[in-house]
Amino acid sequence: MQTAEVSITQKLTAEEILQDYRTGWESRQASLAGRKEVFMGKAKFGIFGDGKEVAQLAMARFFQNGDFRSGYYRDQTFMFAIGELTLQQYFAQLYAHTDVEAEPSTAGRAMNGHFGTRSLDDEGNWKNLMEQKNSSSDISPTAAQMPRLVGLAYASKLYRQNPELQQLQQFSVNGNEVAFGTIGNASTSEGMFFEAINAGGVLQVPMLVSVWDDGYGISVPAEYQTTKGSISEILAGFQRNAEGEQGYEIFKVKGWDYAALCETYEAAVRVCREQHVPVLVHVEEVTQPQGHSTSGSHERYKSKERLEWEAEFDCLKKMREWILANGISTTEQLDQIENEAKEAVRVARTNAWTAFDTGIKEDHAVALQLLDNLAAASEHITEIATITEELRKVTVPIRSDAVRAVRKALRYVRDERNAAKRELVGWLEQTIGENADRFNSYLYSQSEESALLVEEVKPEFDENSPVVDGREVLQAAFDAILARDPRVFAIGEDVGKIGDVNQAFAGLQEKYGELRVTDTGIRECTIIGQGIGAALRGLRPITEIQYLDYLLYAIQILSDDVACLQYRTKGGQKAPLIVRTRGHRLEGIWHSGSPIGMILNSIRGMHVLVPRDMTQAAGFYNTLLKSDEPALVIECLNGYRLKERIPNNIGEFTVPLGKPEILKEGSDVTIVTYGSMCRIVMEAARQLEEFGISAEVIDVQTLLPFDIEHVITDSIKKTNRVLFTDEDVPGGATAFMMQQVVDEQGAWRWLDSKPQCLAAQAHRPPYGSDGDYFSKPNTEDVFEAVYDIMHEADPENFPTIY
């Protein structure tokens, strides 16, 4: 373990040092002002980076164009220092300004302290990331920035070691880019932190992790957080013993020591950038002058002695002492800088509030005038005037105030017809549309590379198309994909040497090398993170989660990071990650493989594809790799050895998203399903034909998006009856499908019988074939469910079976 020297070797000029001091004080004053804005009611919540200024100033000095940050919500000073955040943008985020020009990190969608740069232009195309300093978009869950950090650093390894990627110079120059991660000391207690640290050490990637250690996690001191009270002490075993050995370089430095911090980061970044060795910088004795956030005061849990120490060792105070002791500046000059910093923050805060508030007040004024006009023209003048007066009394309006008032007023004039009402309705419709763009857009890609815009290419077969195991169809597809695009790589447990547990990558590591088809450790969370970070840097990862059940290890990262990435940046960043897994009809409690309702409700923003066979799966992979969106593909585990024909155009054909396929036409009842249930339903439909029941079988193919062209409702118009069936628990994906069809598509209008769901039992299936039969829908269950629907409609021709 290394401890930094106190002398500064980076030859900074007085002007550069004083600029750092100025930036530090501007950041401190922004924190102080931000807290006041929350307490004045101009912002809802505040969390700030005070106390972390000097360490972040030092780190920023060695952050270059092309580098990436994956940090947390106290990194404001760093963002100021690298020139990717202005004071006015800082306050715009605090106020939740929805203009992307005013607040480019999130367009007002994330609370303050959540930073990100814009990797995409207005059309959703990649910018040249080597011409800017980059920050991946922050998320709040503690330590959840760490898995993505692994991937950002891993991309540098791929760009350096894979010659086929050398031409992609808008994303990398020989893999020289460092991924900077930041985290608070208490968050290092999270499992994601340890998993990411281990993964970074195994991979040997340029990942620089800074731990800001203020000795607490909100109110809980370090002795309750970390063994030995020190993250660097317990990670000492990761320290490499010599150059060329696997491991980390670990540094310890005081958060108030500017000279030592500069020296430390100079050395740490050099090791990362040149040798691709991961580094941990443990920044100790950091203070937090305002406590954790605006939710409470740290005086409640810190002792008097601790508070006195924090005042004495405030990093900006110590930096001032160091500047004066070294004759770099005078007391008068530093006083002037501090005063100018305070004034700069005041001006930025005022300008940000004016820009935020002006547009809202203009809408507010228009709504008031229109309501006055309506009152004058309506017989309900008293009610409308009361609503208008309440709106007029709002001194600090937000957009919903006017909309809420207008909607209430329109209730009273529902039977009236006049120009004032028409004008008010027009204003409301326009305003709701504008706010849909402000608050509801970019859940999915809105670029020309949207997966929904990929043109369908049918698979081609002839009499010479070989009939093979399904796994061989996928193997041929992945072979074609890897040959076609050097940006594509596949990682996962057992994916490499043995070609995955079901052999879809068999022989492909040998053919394309370990950088393209790679084994990983058992670490689902950081497998996904590895893919997210690489996708953020222009690569096209296919990350495998061996079984669908294991997705639980990574669902938080999928939900909080990649699924909402385009949304929380309003189209500013994208990570077109493909997550490959397998499920349905597995064996036993922990391999039951169908928690689809959980998935659908947690990863909106990703596509969820459920192919019934490997040919459909291959087509989906081709589609996704033509798009710029993330997706989860769930293959059928019991389909790898079933026979299929390999399409002649295996690398080119595509399957469209959101378009169900009618597997069998029928006239009496519509059966809606997907995945492995398709084979069960098709057999049940064949048996139903023997008893005079004509079932139309529809494979939805994709759950997100779902039946864009309302194929299912068109079927129900013909059959007037519907059964939704799958292997999820009751109320899971069957309920989702019913809601989409009956409610969203309005299919209830054409139903002559109650829509019904057939799901699995509420528990997970026990081991063995009987466990599967008695736990999940089988052919007999489907037959009897449909028969019962027909019995209710025509009991004479379809008497009860038993």
N, C-alpha and C positions, 0 to 999 in steps of 0.2 A: 504494500500500500504506500502511495506517495502522499506527502504533505507539501503543499506549494510553498515556495520561498516568499518572503515578504517584499523583496525588491521587484520592480517592474522591468521586464526586459523588452517589452513592446515599446518602441521609442515613439511615444506620443508627444505631439507638440502641446504647448500650453493651450492653444486654441482648441485642440481636439478634447483635451481634458475638461476645459470649461464648457464646451458644448455638451459633453456628457452630464456635467453638473446641472446645466440648464434643463436638459431633457428630464433628468431625475426630479428636479423640483417642479417642472410642469406636470409630470406624472403625479407627484405627491399632491399638488394643489388640485388636480383633477379628481383625485380620490376624495379629498376633503369636501370639494364642491359637490361631487356626486352624492355623497351621503346627505348633504343638506337638501339637495333636490328631491330626494326620496322623502325626507321628513316634511318637506313643503307640499307633498302630494303631486309633484310634477312627474314622478316616476314611481313604479310599483315596487321595485326591489333594487338593491344595490349590493354588489360584491366587488371588492377593489384590490389593487395590487400594492398598496402602501406597505413599506418595509422590505419589499423585494427589489427596489429600484436599482441599487448599485450592482448587484449580481447580474441583473438582466442587461444593464449597460455594458458590462464586461463581455458577456456572452455575445451580444449583438455585434461587437467589434469584429468578430470572426465568422459571422454569418454572411455567406456570399450569394450572388445570383445563382439560381438553380437549386440552392439548399431548400429544405423543407422543415417546417416546424409542426410538431404534433403536441400541443400543450394543453394547459388548463386555464381556468378563468382568472388567474392573477398575473397574466403576462402582458399587461398593458404597456409597461415601460419598454419591454423588448420590442413590441410592435411599433411604438413611437420611434425607438432608436433605429430600427431598420427602415423607417420611412414608409411603412405600410399601414399606418393609422395616424390620422390627424386628430388634434384636440376636438375639432368640431365633429368629426365622425364618431369620436368617443361619446360625446354627449348625445348625438343623434341616436346611437344605439341605446343609451340609457332611456331616452324618451320613446323608443320603439318607432322611429321614423320609418315609414314603409317605402320611401323612395330609395331605390338601389344606388342612385348617385350620391345621395346624402349618407347612406349607411350601407356601404358595399359588402360588408361581411355577411349580413343575414337579411337585409331589407326589413329590419324591425321584427324579425320572426324569433330571434333568440334574445334572452335577457342580456344585460350588459356583461362584458368580460368574455364574450364568446366571439373569437376572432377567426378570420379566414380571408385569404386573398382570392381573387377571381381568376380561375384557370381557363375560363372559357370566354369567348366573345359573345356578342348579343345573339348570334345565331346558334350558339351551343358548340362551336368549333374550338379546338384546342388553341390557345395562345402559345407563343414560344416561351416555355417555362424557364428557359435558360437566360432570358432577358429580364427576369424579375426575381425578387425574393418571395418565397412561397410559404404560405401557412395553410395546412389542411384545416377544414372547418371544425371548430371546437364542439364538444358535447359535454354535458354536465356530469353524467355518472362517474363517480370517482374511479380513477385508474383506467377508464374505458378508452383513453387516448393511447394506451400502451400497445394493444394489439396492432392498431393501424401503423404505429411507429415502426414496428418490426418490418412491415411491408414496404414502407417508404425507404427504409435502409436497404432492404433486400433488393429493391429495384436497382440501386446503385451497383450491387454485386452482379446482377444480370447484365446491366449495361456495360460493365467493365469486362466481364468474362465471356460474353457471347458476341463473337465478331459480327454475327448477322444483324445485331441491333445497332451497330456503330453509326448507321446512316440516320438514325432517329435523333438528330442533334438538337431538336427543339425540346427534348426531354432529358438529355444527358450529354455530357462530354466525358467519355471514358469512365463513367461511374464515379466521378470526383465529388459528387454531391453528398453532403452529410445530412442525416435526419436528426434534428434536434428535438428531444422530448423533455417536457418539464412536468413535475408532479410534486404535490405537497408531501411532507414526510408521513402524515397519517395515512394517506392513500396508498402508500407502499405496503400496507397491511392486506390489501386486496389480492386475491388469487391471480387476477389478470396481470398484476405487476410482476409477480414471481414467474408466471408462465412466460411473459414477454422477455424478462431478463434471461431466463434459461434459453429461450428460442434464439435471442440475439447472440448469445454466447456460442451456441451450437452452430449457427449459420455464419458467424464471424462477419458481421456487416457493420457499416459505418453509422452506428447508432449512438448518439451522445445523450445520455439521460442525466438531467439536472434535478436533484431533489432539494427543494426549498424547505429547510427544516427550521420551523419556528417553535418546535417543542410541544405542539398541541395538534389535536384534531378537533376543531371547534373547542369544546370545553375539556376534552379528555387529554391528559398529559401523555408524554411519550412512553412512560413506564407501562401504561396500559395498551400501548399500540405496538411496540416493537421490542423483541427480545434484545436484551442488553441496552435498550434505549437508543440504538444507533443502527441505521440501515447499512452503513458502510462496514460496520463491524461484522454484522451477520452475513454480509455478502463477500467477506474477505476471501473465502475459498474460491471465488470466481477470478481472483487476481492471477493473471498469467505470470509465470516465473521468469520467462525470457522471451525476447522477440521471436516470432515464428510459432510460439505455442498457442494453443487455443485458450481463450479466456478474455478477461477484461483488463483494462487499466482503470484503477480506482484512485480518485483524488478526494482529499478533504480540504476545505477552505472556509474561512469565516465570511459570512454574508455582508459584513461591514468593512471589509478590507479591500479597497479598490485595487491597490497595486497587486496584491496576491491573487485577486480574482482575474485580473487581466493576464497575469503570468500563467495561472492555471488553465484558463480557456485557450490561450495560445498553444500550450502543450497538448491539451486534450483534443482540440480540433485537428491539430497536425497528425496525431496518431490515427484518428478516425479517417481523415481524408486521404492520407497517403498509404496507410497500411490496411485499411478496412478492418480495424479492430474496434469493437464496441467499448464505450467508456462510460463510467459512472462518476459524476461530480456531486459529491455530498456537500451542499452548502449549509453550513451550520450557523447557529447563533443569528438566525434571521428574526426580525421582529414583525409585529403586526399591529401597528399603532391604533387602528380603529376596531380591532377585533375581527371576528369572522365575517360578518355581513351586517346589513341594516336590521337584521332580525333580532339583534341583542347586543349587549355590552360585555366586553371581556373583563370588565371590573368585577363581574359576578363570580368569576372562577380563577382569576389570577391574583396572587398574593401582592401585598404592597411592595415587598422586596422585588418581585418579578417585574412589576410595572415600573419601578424605579430603574431597574437594570435596562429595561427596554428603552426608556427615555435616554439613558446614558449611551447606549450602544445603537441608537438609531443610525442606520447606514448613511443617510445623508449628512447627519451631524458629524460622523466619523470621517466622511469624505471631505467635508469642509476643513476639519482639523488637519487632515493629511495634506490638502492643497496649501494651507497656510504654513504648515511646518516645512514644506519643501519649497516655499517661495514662489509658487506658481502663480499666485494672485494675492490680492489684498483683501482685507475685511470689507472695505468700501465697495470693491468690485463684486465680491460675492453677495453682499447685501443687495446691490443693484440687480444682479442676476435673479435673485430670489423674488424681488419685487416685480421684475419684468415677467417672471414666470407666473406670478399670481395674476397679473393683469392680462397676460395672454390667455389664461384659462377663463377669466371673466368674459373676455371678448368672445372666445369660442363658444362658451356656454350660452351667451346671449344670442349669438348668431344661430346656433343650433336650435334653440328654442323658438326663435322667430321663424326660421325655415319650417320647423315642424308645425307650429301653431297656426301660421298664416293660412295655409290651405284648408285646415279644419274649420277655422273661423269663417272663411269665405263660404264653405258649404253650410255651415251653421246659419249664417245670415240669409242665405238663399232659402233654406228650409223655413226659417221664421217668416220670411215674406210670403212664401207660398201658403203657409198655414194661415196667415192673416187673410190672404185672398180667399182661402177656402171658407174661413169663418164668416166673412162678409157675404159669401154666396150661399151659405147653408142655413137650414132651419135649426141646425144643432150648434148655433153660434156659442152658446154657453160652454158646452163640453169641449169644443175645439179651442176656445179661448183659454180655458183652464190648462189644457195640454200645452198650448203655446206659451203661456206665462211661465209654467214650470220649466220649459226649455230655455226661455229667455233668462231665467235666474241662474243658469249654469255658468259659472265664471271661468272654468277651465274645461271647455268641452272636449269630448272625444268623438270620433266618427259615429259611434253607435248611438249617441244621445239623440241626434237629429233623426236618424233612421227609426229609432224606437218611437219617438214622438209621432212621426208621420204615419207609421203603421197603426198606432193607436187611434189617431184621428180618422183614418180611413174606415175604421170599423163603424163609425157613426154615420158615414155618408154612403154606406154600401148600396142604398137604393136610390141615391141621387145621381143625376146626370147634368153636369155643367162643366164649363171650360176650366174653372179653378181646380176641380177634381182631376180632370184629364192631365192638366199641367203637373199637378202634384204626383200623380201616378207615374208620369213620364220621368220626373226627377227621381223618384224612388227606384224605378227599374234601372235607370242609368247609374245611380249610386251603388246599388247592389252589384251591378256588373263590374264597376270599378273596384269595389271592395273584394269581389271574387278574385280579381287579379292581385290585389294587395295581399290577401290572406289565404287563398285557396289554390293558387296556381303552382305548377312545377312539382306536383307530387311525382309525376313521371316526366320523361323527356318531352320537350316541346320543340326539339330540333328536327331536321330532316332525316336524322338517323334514328328516330323513334322506332322501336321494335314493331309498332303497329303499322308502320309505313313500308316495312320490308315486303317486297313483292313475292307472292307465292310462286314456287317452282315445283311442279309435281314430280314425284319420283318416277323414274323410267325403268321399265322391265321389258325383257324379251324372253324367248324360250331358253336362252343360254344363261339367264341370271341365276347364279348359284343359290341353292337352298342350304342355309347354314344355321348354326345356333345363333340366337339373338345377340349374344356377346360378340360374335364375329362381325355382325353388322356395325356395332359400335366401334369395334377395333378398326374396321376399315374407314369409318367416318373420322375417328380421331387421327388416324394416319394421314388422311387427306387434309385435315385441318392443320396439323403440325407442319406438313409440307408446304402448305399455302401461305402461312402467316408466321413469321419468326417472332412476333410479339406474343403468340400464344404459348403458355406453359401450363403444365398440370402438376399439382402437388397434393399430397395427402398420405394418410397411413396406408402403407403397402402398395401405393400407386406405382412406385418405381421399378424395383428389381423384379418383382413377380407380376407386375402389370395389373394391379388391383386384385381384390379378393375374388372378383368374378371375371378377370382376364380381359377386360375391355381395352386395357393398355398393354396387353401382352406383346413383348418384343419391341415396344416403342422407345423404351429407355435406351436399349442397345442401339437402336437406329438413330435416335435424335440426341442422345446424350443426357447426362444427369441434370443439366441446367434446364432442360425442357420437360422432362418427366421425372419427378423428384419424390423420393420418400420423405416423410416427416415423422417426428415423434408423435406420441399420443397427446395431442394438445389442440382440440377442436377450436377453442376460442382464438388462438393465435394463428391457426391455419386460415381462418376467415380473415383475421387482421392482416396477415401476410398478403392475402389477395386484395384486400381493400387498398392498402398502401401502394401496391404495385399498380393497381388499376388507376389510382390517382395520378400516376406518373406515366400514363400512356400505354401500359402493357395490357394484355388480355388474359388474365389468369382463369384457370378452371380449378377451383379448390374443392376437394372431395371431403365430405363427411361420410364416413364409411357406412353408417346406418342412420336412418331418419331419426331414430330415438336419440342419437347422440347430438342431434341439432340443439338439444336443450343446453348443452355446454356453451353454445355460441349464439343462442337466440337473442341475448341482450345486445351483443355487438351488431347483429343483423338488424335488430329493431331500432336501436338508438343511433347507429352510425350510418351504415350504407343505405338502409331503406329510406331514411329521411334526408339524405345528403343533398339531392337536387332541391328538395323542398326548403331546407333550412338555409340554403344559399341562394334561393330564387334563381336557379339555373346557373349559378356561378362555378360550381364544381360538379364533376361526375366521376363515378367509379363503376364502370361496366363489368362487374364481377359476376362470374357464373359459379354458382354453388351446385355441385353435383352430389346426389345422394340416392339411396334406394330404400324402398319401403313397401308396405302392403303385404299381407299374407305371410308374415314372418313367423317365427317360432318363439313362444314364451312371453312372459310378462315384460321383459326389457328389450324385446325385438319385435314388438307388435306393429310398430311402423306406421301408424296413421293418426298422429295428433294434428290433423289438418285444421281444425277450428282454431287451435292455439296459433298455428302458423298464419292463417289468414288474418287473424285479428292483431297480430303483432308486427308483421312486416309489410304493411301497406307502403307502397313505394318501390317494392320489388315485384317482379312477375313471378307467379307460382304456376309451374307447368307440370302436368301429371300424365305423361304419355302412357298409352296402354301397351306399347311394345317398343322394341329397340329401333325400329325403322322410324317411328314417330319421334322418338327421342333424338335420333341423329338429325332429323330435319329441324327440330327445335334448336339444337346446338348451332347448326348452320345459320338459322335465323338470328339467333342472339349475337353471333359473331359479326353480323352485318349491322348491328344496332349499337347504341351507346348506353344501354340500360342494364341494370343488374337483375338477376333472376335466380330462382331456385328450381332445379329440375329434379323431380322425384321419379326415378326409374322403378320398374316392377322387379322386385327381387326374384320372383318365381318365373320370370320371363327370359332369363339369360340362356337357358338351354332349350327353349321352345324354338321350333324351326321358323325361319323367315327367309325371304329372298333379299339379296343385296341389290339395291338399286344400281343401275348402270351409272347414274350421276350422283354417286354417294357423297361427293364433296360439294355439290352445288344445289341439290334440291332443298327446299325450305317448307316448313309447316307454319301457317299463319297463326298468330296469337288471337285469342278471343273468338275463334270460329269453331263451334262444335261440329262433329261429324255424325251423320246419321248412318249407323252401322246396319240397321235393318228397318225397313219401312213397315208401318202397320197402321191400323185404322181404329183400334178399340182403346188403347191406352198408351201413354208415353212413359217410358222408363228412362230416367236421367241418371247417369253414373260416370265413372272415370277409372283409370288405372286398371288394376287387376280385377276389379269387379266387372269390367266389360265382358270378360270371358264367362263369368258366372251368369251374368244377366243374359248373354246371348244363348247360353244353354237353356236357361229358364224360358226364354222366349220361344225357343224351338219346341220345348215340351208344352208350352201354352197353346201353340198352334194345334197340337193334337186334340185339344179340348175346345177348339173353336174360338180361341182368343188371339187376336192379331195385335201384337205389341210392337210399337215403334221404339227402337233402342237408340239412344243418343249418347255419344261420348263427348263430354264437355271439353276435353283435351287440356284446357287451361282454366284454372280457377280465378286467377288474377292475370289478365282481364277475363271477364266472364261474358260469354255469349253477346258480343257487341251487336250482332245483326238480328238478335231475337229469334234465332232458329228454333229454340225450344217452345216459345209462345206460338210460333207458326204451326208447330206440330200439335200443340194443345188445341188450337183452333179446329184441327181435324179430328182429334181423338176425344177431346173434352174431359180427359182424365189424365192424372200424372202421379207417378211414384218417383221419389228421389231416394237413391240408395248409395251408401258407401260404407267404408270400414271404420269411420270415426265414431266417437261416442255419441249418444243421442244429444241433439241440440248443437252438434258440431257443424261439419261442413254440409250435412243435409239441410239443416236449418238455414245456413247461408244460401244454398242453392234455391231453396223455396222462397226465401225473401227476395232474392234477385229476380226470380221468374214471376211469382205471384204478385208481389208488391211493386218492385221496380219496373218490371215489364208490363204489369197490369194484366197478367194472364187469368186472373180471377174471373174476368168477364166471360170467358169461354168454358169455364169449368161446370160440369154437371154433377161431379162428385167431389167430395172433400179431398184436397191435395194431401198426400201422405208421404211420410218419411220412413225408410227402413235403414236403421243404423246398426252398429254393433252394440253389444252389451256395454253398460256403463263402466265396467271394470276392464282391465287389460286381460288379454287372453292367456290362459295357462298353456304350458308346454304340451306339445304333441298334436297329432292330427285331430283327435277328439276335442282337445282344448280349442283348436281353431274352429271346428265345426259348430260347437255349442256356444261360441263367443261372438263370431262374426257372421254376417249374412251369408247364407249358402244358397244353392240352387233351389232347394225346397222352400226356403224362406221367401225368396223372390216370387216363386210360382204362387205360393199361397197368399202373399200380400196382394198380388195383381188379381188373383182369382176372387179374393174377398171384395175388392173394389167392384169387380164385375157382378158379383152376387148381390151387392147392395143396389146396383143399377137394374139387374134383371134376375131376380131370385128364381124365377121359373126355369130358365135355361141354365142357370148356374147355381144349383142348390149347394148348401154347405157340404164341405168335404167331411168334416168331423166336428 
